[in-house]
């Protein structure tokens, strides 16, 4: 049975850094959605929906202040970077970075869905 040469084995450090970069980018996209996009959507929703109330999930994400979003994303990204530097076992940090990436993806999907719910409400109201 042959073993892989040392050069072709997966490198946990490189994989961990890849997921760290992806997690930080995902959290920055989430920050953009919660700060820049959310402020623009409130005016659009006011025009589209008129008197009707926004869906609960949309209202929840629009009520989050930009400062809270910035603090949250900064804390998560900072802790990921600090953890990457301090923990020697890169397999462990790779798992944590991957988890942070998936959590950011799920929250970003919720934010995007919450922004499209009023649009779907408007379309369904217009089709009746």
DRENDO-1510 file (C-alpha; in Angstrom, 1 decimal, always signed):
<recs>
REC; n; res; u; v; w
REC; 1; UNK; +0.0; +0.0; +0.0 .
REC; 2; UNK; +1.5; +3.3; -1.0 .
REC; 3; UNK; +1.3; +6.4; +1.0 .
REC; 4; UNK; +0.8; +9.9; -0.5 .
REC; 5; UNK; +3.9; +11.9; -0.9 .
REC; 6; UNK; +4.2; +14.7; +1.8 .
REC; 7; UNK; +3.6; +17.4; -0.8 .
REC; 8; UNK; +0.2; +16.2; -1.9 .
REC; 9; UNK; -1.4; +15.7; +1.5 .
REC; 10; UNK; -4.1; +18.2; +2.5 .
REC; 11; UNK; -2.7; +21.0; +4.6 .
REC; 12; UNK; -4.9; +21.8; +7.6 .
REC; 13; UNK; -3.4; +25.3; +7.9 .
REC; 14; UNK; -4.2; +26.2; +4.3 .
REC; 15; UNK; -7.7; +24.8; +4.6 .
REC; 16; UNK; -8.3; +26.6; +7.9 .
REC; 17; UNK; -7.1; +29.9; +6.4 .
REC; 18; UNK; -9.4; +29.4; +3.4 .
REC; 19; UNK; -12.5; +28.9; +5.7 .
REC; 20; UNK; -11.3; +31.9; +7.8 .
REC; 21; UNK; -11.3; +34.1; +4.7 .
REC; 22; UNK; -14.6; +32.8; +3.6 .
REC; 23; UNK; -16.2; +33.3; +7.0 .
REC; 24; UNK; -14.9; +36.9; +7.3 .
REC; 25; UNK; -16.2; +37.6; +3.8 .
REC; 26; UNK; -19.6; +36.1; +4.6 .
REC; 27; UNK; -19.9; +38.2; +7.8 .
REC; 28; UNK; -18.9; +41.3; +5.9 .
REC; 29; UNK; -21.7; +40.6; +3.3 .
REC; 30; UNK; -24.1; +40.2; +6.2 .
REC; 31; UNK; -22.9; +43.6; +7.6 .
REC; 32; UNK; -23.5; +45.2; +4.2 .
REC; 33; UNK; -27.0; +43.7; +4.1 .
REC; 34; UNK; -27.9; +44.9; +7.6 .
REC; 35; UNK; -26.5; +48.4; +7.3 .
REC; 36; UNK; -26.5; +49.7; +3.7 .
REC; 37; UNK; -29.3; +47.7; +2.2 .
REC; 38; UNK; -31.7; +47.8; +5.1 .
REC; 39; UNK; -31.8; +51.5; +5.2 .
REC; 40; UNK; -32.7; +51.7; +1.5 .
REC; 41; UNK; -35.4; +49.0; +1.8 .
REC; 42; UNK; -37.5; +50.9; +4.4 .
REC; 43; UNK; -38.3; +53.6; +1.9 .
REC; 44; UNK; -39.1; +51.1; -0.8 .
REC; 45; UNK; -41.4; +49.1; +1.5 .
REC; 46; UNK; -43.2; +52.3; +2.5 .
REC; 47; UNK; -44.0; +53.0; -1.1 .
REC; 48; UNK; -44.9; +49.5; -2.0 .
REC; 49; UNK; -47.0; +48.5; +1.0 .
REC; 50; UNK; -48.6; +51.8; +1.9 .
REC; 51; UNK; -50.7; +51.3; +5.1 .
REC; 52; UNK; -50.0; +47.6; +5.5 .
REC; 53; UNK; -47.6; +46.3; +8.1 .
REC; 54; UNK; -44.3; +44.8; +7.2 .
REC; 55; UNK; -43.8; +41.0; +7.9 .
REC; 56; UNK; -42.4; +40.3; +11.4 .
REC; 57; UNK; -39.1; +39.0; +10.1 .
REC; 58; UNK; -38.6; +42.1; +8.0 .
REC; 59; UNK; -39.5; +44.4; +10.8 .
REC; 60; UNK; -37.1; +42.6; +13.1 .
REC; 61; UNK; -34.1; +43.0; +10.7 .
REC; 62; UNK; -35.0; +46.6; +9.9 .
REC; 63; UNK; -35.1; +47.5; +13.6 .
REC; 64; UNK; -31.5; +46.3; +14.3 .
REC; 65; UNK; -29.4; +49.5; +14.5 .
REC; 66; UNK; -26.4; +49.7; +12.3 .
REC; 67; UNK; -24.1; +50.1; +15.3 .
REC; 68; UNK; -25.2; +46.8; +16.7 .
REC; 69; UNK; -24.6; +45.1; +13.4 .
REC; 70; UNK; -21.1; +46.6; +13.1 .
REC; 71; UNK; -20.2; +45.5; +16.7 .
REC; 72; UNK; -21.5; +42.0; +16.1 .
REC; 73; UNK; -19.7; +41.5; +12.9 .
REC; 74; UNK; -16.5; +43.1; +14.2 .
REC; 75; UNK; -16.6; +40.8; +17.3 .
REC; 76; UNK; -17.2; +37.7; +15.3 .
REC; 77; UNK; -14.4; +38.5; +12.7 .
REC; 78; UNK; -12.0; +39.6; +15.5 .
REC; 79; UNK; -12.6; +36.4; +17.5 .
REC; 80; UNK; -12.1; +34.3; +14.4 .
REC; 81; UNK; -8.8; +36.0; +13.6 .
REC; 82; UNK; -7.6; +35.8; +17.2 .
REC; 83; UNK; -8.6; +32.1; +17.4 .
REC; 84; UNK; -6.7; +31.4; +14.2 .
REC; 85; UNK; -3.6; +33.0; +15.6 .
REC; 86; UNK; -3.7; +31.4; +19.1 .
REC; 87; UNK; -4.9; +27.8; +18.5 .
REC; 88; UNK; -2.2; +25.5; +17.3 .
REC; 89; UNK; -4.5; +22.7; +16.1 .
REC; 90; UNK; -5.6; +23.9; +12.7 .
REC; 91; UNK; -8.1; +21.1; +12.3 .
REC; 92; UNK; -10.0; +22.5; +15.2 .
REC; 93; UNK; -9.9; +26.1; +13.9 .
REC; 94; UNK; -10.9; +24.8; +10.4 .
REC; 95; UNK; -14.1; +23.4; +12.0 .
REC; 96; UNK; -14.8; +26.6; +13.9 .
REC; 97; UNK; -14.2; +28.7; +10.8 .
REC; 98; UNK; -16.5; +26.5; +8.7 .
REC; 99; UNK; -19.2; +26.7; +11.4 .
REC; 100; UNK; -18.9; +30.5; +11.4 .
REC; 101; UNK; -19.2; +30.5; +7.6 .
REC; 102; UNK; -22.4; +28.4; +7.7 .
REC; 103; UNK; -23.9; +30.5; +10.5 .
REC; 104; UNK; -23.2; +33.7; +8.5 .
REC; 105; UNK; -24.7; +32.1; +5.4 .
REC; 106; UNK; -27.9; +31.1; +7.3 .
REC; 107; UNK; -28.3; +34.6; +8.8 .
REC; 108; UNK; -27.6; +36.2; +5.4 .
REC; 109; UNK; -30.3; +34.0; +3.8 .
REC; 110; UNK; -32.8; +35.0; +6.5 .
REC; 111; UNK; -32.0; +38.7; +6.0 .
REC; 112; UNK; -32.4; +38.4; +2.2 .
REC; 113; UNK; -35.7; +36.4; +2.6 .
REC; 114; UNK; -37.0; +39.0; +5.1 .
REC; 115; UNK; -36.3; +41.8; +2.5 .
REC; 116; UNK; -38.2; +39.9; -0.2 .
REC; 117; UNK; -41.3; +39.0; +1.9 .
REC; 118; UNK; -42.9; +42.5; +1.5 .
REC; 119; UNK; -42.3; +42.2; -2.2 .
REC; 120; UNK; -44.1; +38.9; -2.3 .
REC; 121; UNK; -46.9; +40.3; -0.1 .
REC; 122; UNK; -47.3; +43.2; -2.6 .
REC; 123; UNK; -47.3; +40.9; -5.6 .
REC; 124; UNK; -49.9; +38.6; -4.0 .
REC; 125; UNK; -52.1; +41.6; -3.1 .
REC; 126; UNK; -51.9; +43.0; -6.6 .
REC; 127; UNK; -52.8; +39.7; -8.2 .
REC; 128; UNK; -56.1; +39.5; -6.3 .
</recs>
